[in-house]
Amino acid sequence: MPFFLKKSFVCVLVFLTIVLLCGCASEKVEPKAELKTEPMAAPVATLEAAEAEPAEPTRGLPADTLLYRAFRFYELFKASNSSEHRNSMNVHKNLFFARWRTSSDSICATIPADDSLAADLLAIYKAVLEFDAKCKYRDILDREERDTLEDTLNETRKNAKPIDPIDVDEVLKRWNSDSMRTVRERADSIYALKIRAIPLDEALNRLEEDSSSIYNYAYFVQTLEVLYVDTAVADMKELDKVNIFSIKREEWKEAKSACMGKSLAGQRRVVLNKEYNTLLNNFMKANVHESRQERYTVKPNKYPFWHPFINVIPEHWGDDYHFSSFPVIDNAVFNKAHDMVQLNVKQSFNSGNYYYLSKRSGKWEVVRCRDGWVL
């Protein structure tokens, strides 16, 4: 190649290189736009949506949105065991319960301080809670004692002489309904005396060690609504003869108990009103999918999402759930002076007891408790 052509070729290459370098230098690299995630006003529908959400929710979100988001992060945490998802779940859950506490305080503020019936219902409720706690503690002690003596009892039964058969007809001749009621009342009264003698602190300390106890949760869920009726009974014997289930629906009147400050064990109190009962039931129905057999399998912390905040168990009938802390007062039958009352108390999702209380020196006291109904 002639020299002048080689020189021209080199010049062209140099020129093109300079042009390319200048072009690259003149390009501006734009920074990537930061992703802004707006708070969602509705519950998260998918796990992917939950994963894309910010860890810190907005405090102004509705209570149901906080709850649904907490559950989505709970599902993510179960799948990944990620501390980030666990923390996000706890943030949303804590905000939900803070919202519930605020709502509960507003409800409690609507009950007049001078409402004597509301004050009586609260005092009655506390007396029932104390008695129930002591009964459960007594059951634990009895169970431990029974376990200790089981071998001895089995050996005794082997060597025991046969017992003569009972003549049922003869027994029924000697015992009528009044005499049997008298014996039952006496046995119940003696039992009540023994239960009342148990120190409350001792009972509560033991129950707090029991994973199934209502006192082993962060919150105590109180139900305020009680149906009541006034009767003309003169004493406890007459009150015992009143059949709560024979009272006509239109005779019952609605009342609200005053609110507890904290539970007997110092737990924070939240109030289960119709709004939150509906919200929580809708949430459970949307997120819990189990067979009927699984639904009615009783076990501690049946729904781990709620632990250790509250205890949730299925209702015996239908598809709803119990959120209240048992025992719960359903019905109250007063005398006219409102110093005696018979209660229908729900002890669990499928059983209840009858409590008899009297007001002595301004204080309500359980004088009898007898087994009631089982579903």
Short mmCIF file of the C-alpha atoms (twelve columns), coordinates in Angstrom:
data_MODEL
# 
_entry.id   MODEL 
# 
loop_
_atom_site.group_PDB 
_atom_site.id 
_atom_site.type_symbol 
_atom_site.label_atom_id 
_atom_site.label_alt_id 
_atom_site.label_comp_id 
_atom_site.label_asym_id 
_atom_site.label_seq_id 
_atom_site.Cartn_x 
_atom_site.Cartn_y 
_atom_site.Cartn_z 
_atom_site.pdbx_PDB_model_num 
ATOM 1   C CA . MET A 1   0.000   0.000   0.000   1 
ATOM 2   C CA . PRO A 2   1.354   3.473   -0.841  1 
ATOM 3   C CA . PHE A 3   2.552   5.485   2.129   1 
ATOM 4   C CA . PHE A 4   -0.007  8.271   1.763   1 
ATOM 5   C CA . LEU A 5   -2.847  5.711   1.845   1 
ATOM 6   C CA . LYS A 6   -1.489  4.120   5.029   1 
ATOM 7   C CA . LYS A 7   -1.293  7.545   6.628   1 
ATOM 8   C CA . SER A 8   -4.878  8.380   5.628   1 
ATOM 9   C CA . PHE A 9   -6.135  5.030   7.001   1 
ATOM 10  C CA . VAL A 10  -4.437  5.654   10.355  1 
ATOM 11  C CA . CYS A 11  -5.920  9.134   10.555  1 
ATOM 12  C CA . VAL A 12  -9.420  7.772   9.957   1 
ATOM 13  C CA . LEU A 13  -9.004  5.191   12.725  1 
ATOM 14  C CA . VAL A 14  -7.787  7.809   15.176  1 
ATOM 15  C CA . PHE A 15  -10.706 10.099  14.274  1 
ATOM 16  C CA . LEU A 16  -13.303 7.359   14.770  1 
ATOM 17  C CA . THR A 17  -11.790 6.410   18.135  1 
ATOM 18  C CA . ILE A 18  -11.939 10.018  19.333  1 
ATOM 19  C CA . VAL A 19  -15.593 10.313  18.213  1 
ATOM 20  C CA . LEU A 20  -16.592 7.146   20.075  1 
ATOM 21  C CA . LEU A 21  -14.818 8.193   23.267  1 
ATOM 22  C CA . CYS A 22  -16.430 11.601  23.252  1 
ATOM 23  C CA . GLY A 23  -19.846 10.123  22.657  1 
ATOM 24  C CA . CYS A 24  -19.519 7.789   25.647  1 
ATOM 25  C CA . ALA A 25  -18.259 10.581  27.855  1 
ATOM 26  C CA . SER A 26  -21.201 12.786  26.933  1 
ATOM 27  C CA . GLU A 27  -23.805 10.174  27.975  1 
ATOM 28  C CA . LYS A 28  -25.443 10.875  31.342  1 
ATOM 29  C CA . VAL A 29  -26.223 7.848   33.566  1 
ATOM 30  C CA . GLU A 30  -29.549 8.523   35.278  1 
ATOM 31  C CA . PRO A 31  -29.864 7.126   38.846  1 
ATOM 32  C CA . LYS A 32  -32.517 4.419   39.269  1 
ATOM 33  C CA . ALA A 33  -35.804 5.768   40.572  1 
ATOM 34  C CA . GLU A 34  -36.505 4.694   44.180  1 
ATOM 35  C CA . LEU A 35  -39.560 2.423   44.510  1 
ATOM 36  C CA . LYS A 36  -42.242 4.097   46.573  1 
ATOM 37  C CA . THR A 37  -44.810 1.783   48.116  1 
ATOM 38  C CA . GLU A 38  -48.001 3.472   49.202  1 
ATOM 39  C CA . PRO A 39  -49.832 2.032   52.231  1 
ATOM 40  C CA . MET A 40  -52.616 -0.287  51.133  1 
ATOM 41  C CA . ALA A 41  -56.094 0.469   52.379  1 
ATOM 42  C CA . ALA A 42  -57.300 -3.100  51.921  1 
ATOM 43  C CA . PRO A 43  -56.025 -6.416  53.287  1 
ATOM 44  C CA . VAL A 44  -53.169 -8.020  51.387  1 
ATOM 45  C CA . ALA A 45  -54.452 -10.690 49.058  1 
ATOM 46  C CA . THR A 46  -51.290 -12.666 48.339  1 
ATOM 47  C CA . LEU A 47  -47.997 -13.572 49.921  1 
ATOM 48  C CA . GLU A 48  -46.159 -11.794 47.118  1 
ATOM 49  C CA . ALA A 49  -47.990 -8.567  47.917  1 
ATOM 50  C CA . ALA A 50  -47.166 -8.924  51.592  1 
ATOM 51  C CA . GLU A 51  -43.498 -9.477  50.798  1 
ATOM 52  C CA . ALA A 52  -43.406 -6.253  48.782  1 
ATOM 53  C CA . GLU A 53  -44.863 -4.184  51.624  1 
ATOM 54  C CA . PRO A 54  -42.793 -1.994  53.896  1 
ATOM 55  C CA . ALA A 55  -41.991 -3.484  57.299  1 
ATOM 56  C CA . GLU A 56  -43.410 -0.485  59.165  1 
ATOM 57  C CA . PRO A 57  -47.171 -0.137  58.605  1 
ATOM 58  C CA . THR A 58  -48.976 3.156   58.777  1 
ATOM 59  C CA . ARG A 59  -50.661 3.692   62.129  1 
ATOM 60  C CA . GLY A 60  -53.761 5.055   60.426  1 
ATOM 61  C CA . LEU A 61  -54.613 1.777   58.732  1 
ATOM 62  C CA . PRO A 62  -57.927 0.096   59.649  1 
ATOM 63  C CA . ALA A 63  -57.789 -2.618  62.314  1 
ATOM 64  C CA . ASP A 64  -58.741 -5.398  59.896  1 
ATOM 65  C CA . THR A 65  -55.960 -4.362  57.475  1 
ATOM 66  C CA . LEU A 66  -53.380 -4.536  60.266  1 
ATOM 67  C CA . LEU A 67  -54.640 -7.980  61.217  1 
ATOM 68  C CA . TYR A 68  -54.625 -9.357  57.675  1 
ATOM 69  C CA . ARG A 69  -51.130 -8.009  57.030  1 
ATOM 70  C CA . ALA A 70  -49.877 -9.514  60.282  1 
ATOM 71  C CA . PHE A 71  -51.189 -12.896 59.157  1 
ATOM 72  C CA . ARG A 72  -49.521 -12.638 55.728  1 
ATOM 73  C CA . PHE A 73  -46.191 -11.909 57.363  1 
ATOM 74  C CA . TYR A 74  -46.871 -14.829 59.708  1 
ATOM 75  C CA . GLU A 75  -47.255 -17.118 56.695  1 
ATOM 76  C CA . LEU A 76  -44.054 -15.745 55.182  1 
ATOM 77  C CA . PHE A 77  -42.249 -16.275 58.471  1 
ATOM 78  C CA . LYS A 78  -43.438 -19.887 58.636  1 
ATOM 79  C CA . ALA A 79  -42.183 -20.495 55.096  1 
ATOM 80  C CA . SER A 80  -38.825 -18.710 55.429  1 
ATOM 81  C CA . ASN A 81  -38.066 -18.498 59.167  1 
ATOM 82  C CA . SER A 82  -36.942 -14.965 58.394  1 
ATOM 83  C CA . SER A 83  -36.492 -12.632 61.347  1 
ATOM 84  C CA . GLU A 84  -37.519 -9.740  59.092  1 
ATOM 85  C CA . HIS A 85  -40.904 -11.328 58.398  1 
ATOM 86  C CA . ARG A 86  -41.322 -12.196 62.072  1 
ATOM 87  C CA . ASN A 87  -40.593 -8.612  63.104  1 
ATOM 88  C CA . SER A 88  -43.022 -7.255  60.503  1 
ATOM 89  C CA . MET A 89  -45.690 -9.641  61.772  1 
ATOM 90  C CA . ASN A 90  -45.145 -8.485  65.357  1 
ATOM 91  C CA . VAL A 91  -45.247 -4.803  64.378  1 
ATOM 92  C CA . HIS A 92  -48.609 -5.218  62.647  1 
ATOM 93  C CA . LYS A 93  -49.988 -7.435  65.423  1 
ATOM 94  C CA . ASN A 94  -48.933 -5.017  68.157  1 
ATOM 95  C CA . LEU A 95  -50.569 -2.138  66.302  1 
ATOM 96  C CA . PHE A 96  -53.764 -4.185  65.940  1 
ATOM 97  C CA . PHE A 97  -53.960 -4.850  69.675  1 
ATOM 98  C CA . ALA A 98  -53.133 -1.211  70.431  1 
ATOM 99  C CA . ARG A 99  -56.103 -0.253  68.226  1 
ATOM 100 C CA . TRP A 100 -58.297 -2.803  70.031  1 
ATOM 101 C CA . ARG A 101 -57.265 -1.407  73.427  1 
ATOM 102 C CA . THR A 102 -58.129 2.126   72.313  1 
ATOM 103 C CA . SER A 103 -61.534 0.968   71.072  1 
ATOM 104 C CA . SER A 104 -62.093 -0.897  74.362  1 
ATOM 105 C CA . ASP A 105 -61.276 2.187   76.423  1 
ATOM 106 C CA . SER A 106 -63.798 4.192   74.377  1 
ATOM 107 C CA . ILE A 107 -66.490 1.569   75.048  1 
ATOM 108 C CA . CYS A 108 -65.716 1.504   78.766  1 
ATOM 109 C CA . ALA A 109 -65.963 5.295   78.928  1 
ATOM 110 C CA . THR A 110 -69.603 5.131   77.770  1 
ATOM 111 C CA . ILE A 111 -70.694 3.196   80.893  1 
ATOM 112 C CA . PRO A 112 -71.789 5.736   83.546  1 
ATOM 113 C CA . ALA A 113 -69.788 5.667   86.762  1 
ATOM 114 C CA . ASP A 114 -73.024 5.775   88.789  1 
ATOM 115 C CA . ASP A 115 -74.589 2.746   87.035  1 
ATOM 116 C CA . SER A 116 -75.150 0.504   90.066  1 
ATOM 117 C CA . LEU A 117 -76.163 -2.534  87.990  1 
ATOM 118 C CA . ALA A 118 -72.989 -2.288  85.876  1 
ATOM 119 C CA . ALA A 119 -70.926 -2.032  89.069  1 
ATOM 120 C CA . ASP A 120 -72.715 -5.040  90.578  1 
ATOM 121 C CA . LEU A 121 -72.175 -7.116  87.429  1 
ATOM 122 C CA . LEU A 122 -68.455 -6.326  87.492  1 
ATOM 123 C CA . ALA A 123 -68.168 -7.250  91.191  1 
ATOM 124 C CA . ILE A 124 -70.099 -10.472 90.511  1 
ATOM 125 C CA . TYR A 125 -67.840 -11.247 87.552  1 
ATOM 126 C CA . LYS A 126 -64.696 -10.772 89.625  1 
ATOM 127 C CA . ALA A 127 -66.085 -13.063 92.342  1 
ATOM 128 C CA . VAL A 128 -66.778 -15.727 89.694  1 
ATOM 129 C CA . LEU A 129 -63.267 -15.345 88.240  1 
ATOM 130 C CA . GLU A 130 -61.678 -15.741 91.666  1 
ATOM 131 C CA . PHE A 131 -63.781 -18.806 92.480  1 
ATOM 132 C CA . ASP A 132 -63.066 -20.343 89.068  1 
ATOM 133 C CA . ALA A 133 -59.301 -19.796 89.431  1 
ATOM 134 C CA . LYS A 134 -59.310 -21.490 92.839  1 
ATOM 135 C CA . CYS A 135 -61.405 -24.387 91.487  1 
ATOM 136 C CA . LYS A 136 -58.968 -24.973 88.642  1 
ATOM 137 C CA . TYR A 137 -56.071 -24.888 91.089  1 
ATOM 138 C CA . ARG A 138 -57.897 -27.358 93.337  1 
ATOM 139 C CA . ASP A 139 -58.425 -29.624 90.307  1 
ATOM 140 C CA . ILE A 140 -54.675 -29.590 89.601  1 
ATOM 141 C CA . LEU A 141 -53.910 -30.580 93.197  1 
ATOM 142 C CA . ASP A 142 -56.581 -33.283 93.136  1 
ATOM 143 C CA . ARG A 143 -55.252 -34.638 89.854  1 
ATOM 144 C CA . GLU A 144 -51.716 -34.824 91.223  1 
ATOM 145 C CA . GLU A 145 -52.980 -36.528 94.357  1 
ATOM 146 C CA . ARG A 146 -55.020 -38.999 92.303  1 
ATOM 147 C CA . ASP A 147 -51.980 -39.829 90.186  1 
ATOM 148 C CA . THR A 148 -49.925 -40.450 93.324  1 
ATOM 149 C CA . LEU A 149 -52.550 -42.768 94.831  1 
ATOM 150 C CA . GLU A 150 -53.516 -44.549 91.626  1 
ATOM 151 C CA . ASP A 151 -51.385 -47.669 92.238  1 
ATOM 152 C CA . THR A 152 -52.605 -47.978 95.813  1 
ATOM 153 C CA . LEU A 153 -56.229 -47.639 94.739  1 
ATOM 154 C CA . ASN A 154 -55.852 -50.261 92.031  1 
ATOM 155 C CA . GLU A 155 -54.387 -52.689 94.550  1 
ATOM 156 C CA . THR A 156 -57.221 -51.953 96.985  1 
ATOM 157 C CA . ARG A 157 -59.822 -52.631 94.319  1 
ATOM 158 C CA . LYS A 158 -58.298 -56.036 93.591  1 
ATOM 159 C CA . ASN A 159 -58.710 -57.113 97.227  1 
ATOM 160 C CA . ALA A 160 -62.059 -55.446 97.859  1 
ATOM 161 C CA . LYS A 161 -65.123 -57.515 98.673  1 
ATOM 162 C CA . PRO A 162 -68.040 -57.415 96.238  1 
ATOM 163 C CA . ILE A 163 -70.635 -54.787 97.038  1 
ATOM 164 C CA . ASP A 164 -74.253 -55.823 97.343  1 
ATOM 165 C CA . PRO A 165 -76.375 -54.470 94.493  1 
ATOM 166 C CA . ILE A 166 -78.398 -51.366 95.315  1 
ATOM 167 C CA . ASP A 167 -82.148 -51.572 95.347  1 
ATOM 168 C CA . VAL A 168 -82.874 -48.492 93.239  1 
ATOM 169 C CA . ASP A 169 -86.628 -48.572 93.891  1 
ATOM 170 C CA . GLU A 170 -86.049 -48.602 97.650  1 
ATOM 171 C CA . VAL A 171 -83.655 -45.681 97.406  1 
ATOM 172 C CA . LEU A 172 -86.145 -43.673 95.367  1 
ATOM 173 C CA . LYS A 173 -88.831 -44.293 97.980  1 
ATOM 174 C CA . ARG A 174 -86.657 -42.797 100.704 1 
ATOM 175 C CA . TRP A 175 -85.350 -39.919 98.602  1 
ATOM 176 C CA . ASN A 176 -87.614 -37.400 96.951  1 
ATOM 177 C CA . SER A 177 -86.513 -34.401 94.919  1 
ATOM 178 C CA . ASP A 178 -86.535 -32.050 97.936  1 
ATOM 179 C CA . SER A 179 -84.374 -34.307 100.104 1 
ATOM 180 C CA . MET A 180 -81.932 -34.869 97.247  1 
ATOM 181 C CA . ARG A 181 -81.759 -31.115 96.647  1 
ATOM 182 C CA . THR A 182 -80.990 -30.586 100.334 1 
ATOM 183 C CA . VAL A 183 -78.085 -33.039 100.244 1 
ATOM 184 C CA . ARG A 184 -76.764 -31.515 97.022  1 
ATOM 185 C CA . GLU A 185 -77.002 -27.973 98.392  1 
ATOM 186 C CA . ARG A 186 -75.110 -28.996 101.521 1 
ATOM 187 C CA . ALA A 187 -72.369 -30.709 99.506  1 
ATOM 188 C CA . ASP A 188 -72.058 -27.694 97.177  1 
ATOM 189 C CA . SER A 189 -71.906 -25.281 100.118 1 
ATOM 190 C CA . ILE A 190 -69.152 -27.285 101.841 1 
ATOM 191 C CA . TYR A 191 -67.197 -27.391 98.585  1 
ATOM 192 C CA . ALA A 192 -67.607 -23.615 98.173  1 
ATOM 193 C CA . LEU A 193 -66.251 -23.034 101.675 1 
ATOM 194 C CA . LYS A 194 -63.163 -25.112 100.880 1 
ATOM 195 C CA . ILE A 195 -62.602 -23.274 97.609  1 
ATOM 196 C CA . ARG A 196 -62.962 -19.817 99.149  1 
ATOM 197 C CA . ALA A 197 -60.322 -20.721 101.744 1 
ATOM 198 C CA . ILE A 198 -57.649 -21.164 99.038  1 
ATOM 199 C CA . PRO A 199 -55.348 -18.093 98.772  1 
ATOM 200 C CA . LEU A 200 -55.953 -16.397 95.410  1 
ATOM 201 C CA . ASP A 201 -52.271 -15.585 94.817  1 
ATOM 202 C CA . GLU A 202 -51.334 -19.221 95.337  1 
ATOM 203 C CA . ALA A 203 -53.934 -20.330 92.795  1 
ATOM 204 C CA . LEU A 204 -52.946 -17.716 90.194  1 
ATOM 205 C CA . ASN A 205 -49.223 -18.479 90.507  1 
ATOM 206 C CA . ARG A 206 -49.885 -22.125 89.726  1 
ATOM 207 C CA . LEU A 207 -52.302 -21.397 86.888  1 
ATOM 208 C CA . GLU A 208 -49.786 -19.101 85.183  1 
ATOM 209 C CA . GLU A 209 -47.578 -22.187 84.758  1 
ATOM 210 C CA . ASP A 210 -50.378 -23.987 82.890  1 
ATOM 211 C CA . SER A 211 -50.122 -23.431 79.118  1 
ATOM 212 C CA . SER A 212 -53.899 -23.835 78.713  1 
ATOM 213 C CA . SER A 213 -54.832 -21.287 81.394  1 
ATOM 214 C CA . ILE A 214 -56.452 -17.981 80.445  1 
ATOM 215 C CA . TYR A 215 -53.855 -16.308 82.670  1 
ATOM 216 C CA . ASN A 216 -51.031 -17.488 80.411  1 
ATOM 217 C CA . TYR A 217 -51.838 -14.943 77.670  1 
ATOM 218 C CA . ALA A 218 -50.927 -11.294 77.239  1 
ATOM 219 C CA . TYR A 219 -54.546 -10.102 77.059  1 
ATOM 220 C CA . PHE A 220 -57.750 -10.868 78.942  1 
ATOM 221 C CA . VAL A 221 -60.817 -10.581 76.678  1 
ATOM 222 C CA . GLN A 222 -63.880 -9.330  78.566  1 
ATOM 223 C CA . THR A 223 -67.473 -9.567  77.339  1 
ATOM 224 C CA . LEU A 224 -69.676 -6.851  78.858  1 
ATOM 225 C CA . GLU A 225 -73.167 -7.907  77.717  1 
ATOM 226 C CA . VAL A 226 -75.297 -9.866  80.192  1 
ATOM 227 C CA . LEU A 227 -78.977 -10.851 80.012  1 
ATOM 228 C CA . TYR A 228 -80.743 -10.500 83.356  1 
ATOM 229 C CA . VAL A 229 -84.160 -10.744 84.962  1 
ATOM 230 C CA . ASP A 230 -85.565 -9.789  88.384  1 
ATOM 231 C CA . THR A 231 -87.658 -12.314 90.320  1 
ATOM 232 C CA . ALA A 232 -89.656 -12.329 93.551  1 
ATOM 233 C CA . VAL A 233 -87.675 -15.140 95.222  1 
ATOM 234 C CA . ALA A 234 -87.180 -14.755 98.966  1 
ATOM 235 C CA . ASP A 235 -84.121 -16.918 99.589  1 
ATOM 236 C CA . MET A 236 -81.502 -19.175 97.996  1 
ATOM 237 C CA . LYS A 237 -83.761 -22.227 98.145  1 
ATOM 238 C CA . GLU A 238 -86.351 -20.500 96.006  1 
ATOM 239 C CA . LEU A 239 -83.674 -19.106 93.725  1 
ATOM 240 C CA . ASP A 240 -82.321 -22.624 93.168  1 
ATOM 241 C CA . LYS A 241 -85.728 -23.734 91.926  1 
ATOM 242 C CA . VAL A 242 -85.734 -21.115 89.154  1 
ATOM 243 C CA . ASN A 243 -85.070 -22.761 85.799  1 
ATOM 244 C CA . ILE A 244 -83.155 -20.235 83.733  1 
ATOM 245 C CA . PHE A 245 -84.085 -21.944 80.471  1 
ATOM 246 C CA . SER A 246 -87.820 -21.755 81.227  1 
ATOM 247 C CA . ILE A 247 -87.785 -17.932 81.343  1 
ATOM 248 C CA . LYS A 248 -89.324 -16.461 78.203  1 
ATOM 249 C CA . ARG A 249 -87.089 -14.575 75.808  1 
ATOM 250 C CA . GLU A 250 -89.083 -11.334 76.125  1 
ATOM 251 C CA . GLU A 251 -88.599 -11.298 79.902  1 
ATOM 252 C CA . TRP A 252 -84.824 -10.962 79.664  1 
ATOM 253 C CA . LYS A 253 -83.310 -7.481  79.774  1 
ATOM 254 C CA . GLU A 254 -79.948 -6.422  78.395  1 
ATOM 255 C CA . ALA A 255 -77.296 -4.878  80.614  1 
ATOM 256 C CA . LYS A 256 -73.579 -4.145  80.468  1 
ATOM 257 C CA . SER A 257 -71.007 -4.843  83.105  1 
ATOM 258 C CA . ALA A 258 -68.498 -2.167  83.995  1 
ATOM 259 C CA . CYS A 259 -64.997 -2.786  82.650  1 
ATOM 260 C CA . MET A 260 -62.131 -4.394  84.472  1 
ATOM 261 C CA . GLY A 261 -58.953 -2.371  84.780  1 
ATOM 262 C CA . LYS A 262 -56.722 -5.414  84.474  1 
ATOM 263 C CA . SER A 263 -57.343 -9.117  85.008  1 
ATOM 264 C CA . LEU A 264 -56.760 -10.898 88.311  1 
ATOM 265 C CA . ALA A 265 -53.258 -11.765 87.073  1 
ATOM 266 C CA . GLY A 266 -52.532 -8.227  85.842  1 
ATOM 267 C CA . GLN A 267 -53.166 -8.836  82.127  1 
ATOM 268 C CA . ARG A 268 -54.267 -5.992  79.891  1 
ATOM 269 C CA . ARG A 269 -57.989 -6.002  79.205  1 
ATOM 270 C CA . VAL A 270 -59.675 -5.724  75.807  1 
ATOM 271 C CA . VAL A 271 -63.443 -5.702  75.296  1 
ATOM 272 C CA . LEU A 272 -65.121 -8.010  72.796  1 
ATOM 273 C CA . ASN A 273 -68.047 -6.060  71.365  1 
ATOM 274 C CA . LYS A 274 -70.104 -6.921  68.274  1 
ATOM 275 C CA . GLU A 275 -67.772 -4.998  65.947  1 
ATOM 276 C CA . TYR A 276 -64.626 -6.841  66.999  1 
ATOM 277 C CA . ASN A 277 -66.427 -10.177 67.285  1 
ATOM 278 C CA . THR A 278 -67.506 -9.837  63.639  1 
ATOM 279 C CA . LEU A 279 -64.068 -8.621  62.530  1 
ATOM 280 C CA . LEU A 280 -62.263 -11.507 64.231  1 
ATOM 281 C CA . ASN A 281 -64.716 -14.154 63.021  1 
ATOM 282 C CA . ASN A 282 -64.465 -12.908 59.432  1 
ATOM 283 C CA . PHE A 283 -60.673 -13.023 59.699  1 
ATOM 284 C CA . MET A 284 -60.659 -16.603 61.027  1 
ATOM 285 C CA . LYS A 285 -63.096 -17.855 58.402  1 
ATOM 286 C CA . ALA A 286 -61.012 -16.281 55.623  1 
ATOM 287 C CA . ASN A 287 -57.674 -17.674 56.802  1 
ATOM 288 C CA . VAL A 288 -58.280 -20.918 58.704  1 
ATOM 289 C CA . HIS A 289 -59.019 -23.952 56.571  1 
ATOM 290 C CA . GLU A 290 -59.440 -27.202 58.497  1 
ATOM 291 C CA . SER A 291 -61.603 -30.297 58.493  1 
ATOM 292 C CA . ARG A 292 -64.401 -30.731 61.030  1 
ATOM 293 C CA . GLN A 293 -62.263 -33.279 62.855  1 
ATOM 294 C CA . GLU A 294 -59.341 -30.839 63.051  1 
ATOM 295 C CA . ARG A 295 -61.684 -28.054 64.138  1 
ATOM 296 C CA . TYR A 296 -62.902 -29.968 67.187  1 
ATOM 297 C CA . THR A 297 -59.515 -31.361 68.204  1 
ATOM 298 C CA . VAL A 298 -58.797 -29.622 71.509  1 
ATOM 299 C CA . LYS A 299 -55.168 -28.721 72.173  1 
ATOM 300 C CA . PRO A 300 -53.245 -25.835 73.789  1 
ATOM 301 C CA . ASN A 301 -52.471 -22.912 71.470  1 
ATOM 302 C CA . LYS A 302 -54.625 -24.414 68.751  1 
ATOM 303 C CA . TYR A 303 -54.044 -21.420 66.481  1 
ATOM 304 C CA . PRO A 304 -50.364 -20.378 66.953  1 
ATOM 305 C CA . PHE A 305 -50.836 -17.071 65.132  1 
ATOM 306 C CA . TRP A 306 -52.652 -15.703 68.188  1 
ATOM 307 C CA . HIS A 307 -50.151 -16.939 70.773  1 
ATOM 308 C CA . PRO A 308 -49.286 -15.424 73.227  1 
ATOM 309 C CA . PHE A 309 -51.822 -12.608 72.793  1 
ATOM 310 C CA . ILE A 310 -55.221 -14.319 73.239  1 
ATOM 311 C CA . ASN A 311 -56.706 -17.804 73.189  1 
ATOM 312 C CA . VAL A 312 -59.047 -18.651 70.294  1 
ATOM 313 C CA . ILE A 313 -61.154 -21.812 70.077  1 
ATOM 314 C CA . PRO A 314 -64.019 -22.897 67.779  1 
ATOM 315 C CA . GLU A 315 -67.620 -22.647 68.905  1 
ATOM 316 C CA . HIS A 316 -69.386 -25.961 69.437  1 
ATOM 317 C CA . TRP A 317 -72.029 -25.196 66.820  1 
ATOM 318 C CA . GLY A 318 -71.635 -23.437 63.481  1 
ATOM 319 C CA . ASP A 319 -68.475 -21.893 62.053  1 
ATOM 320 C CA . ASP A 320 -67.806 -19.070 64.509  1 
ATOM 321 C CA . TYR A 321 -65.088 -18.862 67.153  1 
ATOM 322 C CA . HIS A 322 -64.778 -17.956 70.840  1 
ATOM 323 C CA . PHE A 323 -62.482 -15.033 71.618  1 
ATOM 324 C CA . SER A 324 -63.642 -14.226 75.166  1 
ATOM 325 C CA . SER A 325 -61.621 -15.408 78.149  1 
ATOM 326 C CA . PHE A 326 -63.608 -18.070 80.005  1 
ATOM 327 C CA . PRO A 327 -65.596 -18.115 82.227  1 
ATOM 328 C CA . VAL A 328 -68.253 -15.823 80.707  1 
ATOM 329 C CA . ILE A 329 -71.546 -14.832 82.363  1 
ATOM 330 C CA . ASP A 330 -74.461 -15.379 79.973  1 
ATOM 331 C CA . ASN A 331 -77.523 -14.930 82.231  1 
ATOM 332 C CA . ALA A 332 -78.245 -13.531 85.680  1 
ATOM 333 C CA . VAL A 333 -81.406 -14.087 87.762  1 
ATOM 334 C CA . PHE A 334 -81.656 -11.550 90.618  1 
ATOM 335 C CA . ASN A 335 -84.038 -11.197 93.512  1 
ATOM 336 C CA . LYS A 336 -85.826 -7.844  93.825  1 
ATOM 337 C CA . ALA A 337 -83.311 -6.430  96.302  1 
ATOM 338 C CA . HIS A 338 -80.372 -7.370  94.070  1 
ATOM 339 C CA . ASP A 339 -78.487 -9.009  96.921  1 
ATOM 340 C CA . MET A 340 -78.839 -12.572 95.587  1 
ATOM 341 C CA . VAL A 341 -78.229 -13.901 92.086  1 
ATOM 342 C CA . GLN A 342 -78.149 -17.154 90.146  1 
ATOM 343 C CA . LEU A 343 -75.806 -17.179 87.136  1 
ATOM 344 C CA . ASN A 344 -75.571 -19.273 84.012  1 
ATOM 345 C CA . VAL A 345 -71.811 -19.201 83.364  1 
ATOM 346 C CA . LYS A 346 -70.150 -20.531 80.237  1 
ATOM 347 C CA . GLN A 347 -67.036 -22.402 81.422  1 
ATOM 348 C CA . SER A 348 -65.783 -23.539 78.026  1 
ATOM 349 C CA . PHE A 349 -66.904 -23.845 74.419  1 
ATOM 350 C CA . ASN A 350 -69.245 -26.729 75.304  1 
ATOM 351 C CA . SER A 351 -70.082 -26.575 79.025  1 
ATOM 352 C CA . GLY A 352 -71.429 -24.315 81.730  1 
ATOM 353 C CA . ASN A 353 -72.027 -24.122 85.491  1 
ATOM 354 C CA . TYR A 354 -74.580 -22.457 87.760  1 
ATOM 355 C CA . TYR A 355 -73.237 -20.040 90.366  1 
ATOM 356 C CA . TYR A 356 -75.139 -18.704 93.367  1 
ATOM 357 C CA . LEU A 357 -73.889 -15.502 94.953  1 
ATOM 358 C CA . SER A 358 -75.064 -13.333 97.804  1 
ATOM 359 C CA . LYS A 359 -74.103 -9.792  98.740  1 
ATOM 360 C CA . ARG A 360 -72.861 -9.589  102.302 1 
ATOM 361 C CA . SER A 361 -71.653 -6.323  103.842 1 
ATOM 362 C CA . GLY A 362 -71.501 -4.825  100.350 1 
ATOM 363 C CA . LYS A 363 -69.382 -7.636  98.894  1 
ATOM 364 C CA . TRP A 364 -70.504 -10.334 96.451  1 
ATOM 365 C CA . GLU A 365 -69.500 -13.875 97.413  1 
ATOM 366 C CA . VAL A 366 -69.986 -17.268 95.756  1 
ATOM 367 C CA . VAL A 367 -71.969 -19.467 98.143  1 
ATOM 368 C CA . ARG A 368 -72.602 -22.370 95.766  1 
ATOM 369 C CA . CYS A 369 -71.480 -23.662 92.400  1 
ATOM 370 C CA . ARG A 370 -72.985 -26.694 90.743  1 
ATOM 371 C CA . ASP A 371 -72.459 -28.486 87.446  1 
ATOM 372 C CA . GLY A 372 -74.722 -27.172 84.751  1 
ATOM 373 C CA . TRP A 373 -74.870 -28.226 81.115  1 
ATOM 374 C CA . VAL A 374 -72.677 -29.984 78.569  1 
ATOM 375 C CA . LEU A 375 -73.154 -29.870 74.792  1 
# 
